[in-house]
């Protein structure tokens, strides 16, 4: 690692996103997702399974007050349930017990995090009041010792930290910290931050290297990166130390999870027991991304954070290895990861089935987290390219264009009949769902979209990095002087970017990413107007621009945004003989609504004249692309099998739409990878 | 149904199979499978899980004797276990209890059935003595009232017929009957037959339409066709009546299985509860083949039997509908059925994935049963074509060329890495297995192969039907005169057939099937030497030959056995743009051993010059076929995705081997469907 290359995200409070495309997404989150999410937290969504989230906090708070009033030394446990989900015995007559999933507390934390980000971009006094009142409820549940997880507060604190593997206790803690830091950074208010710190202190006292401390680590990772955020927000080194401990301890032998005593444990004949948790090997010895894809991406993100802050070269090397493994062997073209629903996990290398993909929205979000953290260590476009790919495709596809329904699973090919009739594809939904009992993806999208500015730009002392061409205004302080930068672009539809800089006369560099989708052929993929005004250095996929800045300078940059037919590595069996269409950061797909049923009958001509035109899907502007293709005639043989005949098909025009906009026109077929027709 | 068209199988005792190809398979069964199976029944196979089958019979017999000695009125139950499989508490110290699966008795029945068939083709006094001694052990377990299922005899007869859905009680009964009839017909010995009759009588008294009788039916079908066989062997009409009852009762409401009270029952919101058992609708209302494929094929076979014998047109119509549904929408080109491992079941129409296929050997065997029974009603080549397809491909692939290992699952595409690493494909094995605890497929292959003569030929009063060109001698009685027919062929390798007939001067017709794989193009697919000697009628895919027979006549027939590239219906998504190679009755495949790794990189040219040559696999003669193909260069892009480039591949020679011979040269890739290259 070269510390001089380290970059850090620009605080959201210093950024105003002005981008047409992303502002719209953020408004959806603000006006649709956040209010809906609040209703869900409070069990007031008609027809949706109750979350019990805020209810659990209230009950824990009530028990807390009763204890304090009675001067009791501990809370009488309710022992509602010790499993993964507790449902009320009688839904019409709820008792003062814990209900919902073990991780239900995190619903609040994800919401407050999104609220925090949203407030930086769109101040809203009423929302802030609501958030403050929710924080009051949550904080009232906190124990005198700092502990704050309602599952154990209500059910009995005698059992805390006894099932780290399955019970998401440190996961809930991690989300609480993330939410608390975000809300503090947005509002300056410290109540929730202090609560999170107190809980973190409690955990710090419990876990660690000291002989008398517990040697456990999270079953579902996130605390690792959350603790780093808490360290960066508060400056308190012990949080970084705790994060390092969790990471270094993970996967060492004897396995901590073994010592917890899980009676249902499967035999570990294949040494595969903790693959699912990325706890099968010490993290520095892990070379392949395995197990639950969201957990994996969260762990790797935390590892990158700690590598950077602890100046840990071996940890960074492990991160690079895992990154390369994902990107070169385990990632869909949409930036989705997690090819199998068995364990919502990475499959083996190059196994990327399109129709049975798990490709969870949260996993793509995790990949964005990981990418940004790698960029903080080393501004190399290879990270930002993947970040962009995941963001515009695998993440955005998770939310409907109206912000009202969501995909957890983002397949690259869908036949609705199979989703309904084939048990092997029951995890694949042909249309987005309203909200799930396990509310991971929608709030995760909400927090990512509302904080997209933290991913678009990072900075070092004298350089502003633009990783994503998302329009926005931001201010960077260079040696005490404020540099104002105003970026505008028509991404993802056009490759033009205009950047206005008011740098005064400071020493200042702009580093502009050259996207991987331009400039791969002989001609240069980008053009800078009046380039001779600048000192230009091209390095690791970035254009470093400097000059003697005037009071206001305007940079006009153009990236060639061509339609490209892409092929996959020949090692990907599922994509052999097929091509996907992309333009700029967007992956495109065919949908039945435009191309009729039986998309598998279509092939796209290798030599093609693509036409790009403006269109709308559900009132949302898109650029659609038409291409020449062939539709094979249906049922060319009698019965199921017959002698191969000369090909019979008709030339057709294929209409491609951006992948993230699919399934917004009802249930229908979709496919990203289409067979290639090499003939004229 | 036209009764004048009914045909019946020739008794095996009237047939001597002399066929090179099938005689070899039968010898494998006789010398390898039957002895191995006997050892398995007696728990003396090193390294294999014990079956406990004969042991259970001995214990039940011992309890029986003790009861008789004590003059007790009932056997003290052992209550070993009431679940699906009972394992000993201490494997080193077995007690006098029932061990194994609930259906373990059927292991004996399948063995005795295969033994019976084998004795007709290869008398073997020692084997017969062994069989007789086994029969003694089995019969000693029979109760005074005729009941004979060791699971309930040992565990407590108070529970008999309380779990028809899951406990295979009537399945074991059915297999016992099949074995008993086969052994009786082979040897003339009646001991086991009488035992089966007594058990059948017991069941007849228990189940039926009378008000006071139980309205249940088998959870796993087979008793239906077994009872018909018992009726045909004994002439006792009540067995036919019982079979009709089971069939007519099935799927009627209220569902019988509901009344048994299964506390673990899932809700039937979708009305899908008994799809798995084909008990979701009355059988005459079933139009789609659904559920567990073996059960389905056994049911349909029984339905066809009863339709014929009870002259039940509506039942026959249901059979035809289900037949057409399977053959036109749910069958692999290998004659395999059951596209999903979820429930070892039929998937939805046209869903025929190659790499995750279940395609159980037993299900193809069941399809052969069904086909023969349809032929008994109506000699139409459409049934025999499928019978042949299943037999030479989906069935034979179940057994290794040395008869020592077996496939339960017969996929059409295998990547061994996926079998090991992808949980979704764990059911697919890249090499045949020794023997399973659930020993259904190996003994099922054994009984089918040793009785293949019953499928090759059937007869009506004056006509001998040759459905399969399997070499053999047989005698048909026509109005008191014996007609000797001697068939010889080089099937499946060459299309020549020679038939010598000694018909005396009787009125006699030969009906010779025209295989669906010949004669589909403009020219006639078959040629009869000196055809003008015969009266020839072509009907329903058969050539009906008659003439004024001389003392000895020789018929020389030749079917064009061309190499054919086949395509699937365009409705089969998995096979789009792909072709399979066939020749005669055989489906061919590519194997890594001949074509290198990464078979998905290969494509076969649509215009091709096939070459056929003699070869060997594991010392077994085969005809292999070479074809022109293209191998795409590996890894044509950097990383996972890159712009599509002009195709880069090399012309290669593809070597195809018969599908049934795959996986005899160690673990390797295999594929039946290969991408088509339409270019020159």
Interface residues (C-beta under 8 A of the other chain):
Chain A: X327 X328 X329 X331 X333 X340 X342 X343 X347 X348 X351 X356 X415 X417 X418 X421 X422 X423 X424 X520 X521 X564 X565 X566 X567 X568 X569 X570 X571 X572 X573 X576 X577 X579 X580 X598 X600 X601 X603 X606 X632 X633 X634 X635 X636 X637 X639 X640 X641 X642 X643 X644 X645 X646 X647 X675 X676 X678 X679
Chain B: X327 X328 X329 X331 X333 X340 X342 X343 X347 X348 X351 X356 X415 X417 X418 X421 X422 X423 X424 X520 X521 X564 X565 X566 X567 X568 X569 X570 X571 X572 X573 X576 X577 X579 X580 X598 X600 X601 X603 X606 X632 X633 X634 X635 X636 X637 X639 X640 X641 X642 X643 X644 X645 X646 X647 X675 X676 X678 X679
